[in-house]
Amino acid sequence: MKRSTIKIIAANLALAATLAVLSGCASKSYDKGAATSTSLQASADAVGATSQSLYDVLGTLNNLTFKSQGDLRTQFDAFVAASKGFNKSLEKLDDTVTGLHTRADAYFAYWTNQTGLIQSADLRQRSLDRKAEVSGKLNEVTASYDNLKKSIQPFKIDLKDIESYLATDLTAGGLGTIKDVVAKTKVDAVPLRDAIKRLQGSFATLSATLSPVLPTPAAK
């Protein structure tokens, strides 16, 4: 390879590296807060998807056991598919919340550094107080999410038990002997459904408080 060609390649690589650095510097100081707000809203959306998945699995379970008709295999397969969808929605929610905390940690670290640059003792304390407020709210939402995960586990076990039971006795008789268990499972799902709705609202509300985009005023 000729020396002139090598020099051109080296120059291009240097230019690319410089542009990458400049691109990084172009990141605005408020981006970390905005990214955290976006992650909070993504978590709220993921909770909403989980809520819909819960409705789906309860609906297919109710159809299978209390509105049985025709070929039971069709209704059973729908229940199994809905159960898998519910589990996948929970996995996606967990991944989304993990990403949220990654962004929030970076945001709070940046917030601490910026607060240290404030000369006014009064403003510095206000910044610290505001950070503590936001951090506390995020901790509350996280605690609610952790509690929900624990509460969902027995429900998931019940769904799997029902599936395993009917997989070997998918008959009118099998359905008849398990209706009381299904009824209890449906009752147990009510507080879960309510907790999921509250969690969705908490994520969305906190997202709005950190967003640089103000809500559009209602038309008069």
Summary of the structure (lengths in Angstrom):
residues: 220
radius of gyration: 25.8
end to end distance: 71.9
largest distance: 84.4
contacts: 604
relative contact order: 0.13
helix: 86%
strand: 0%
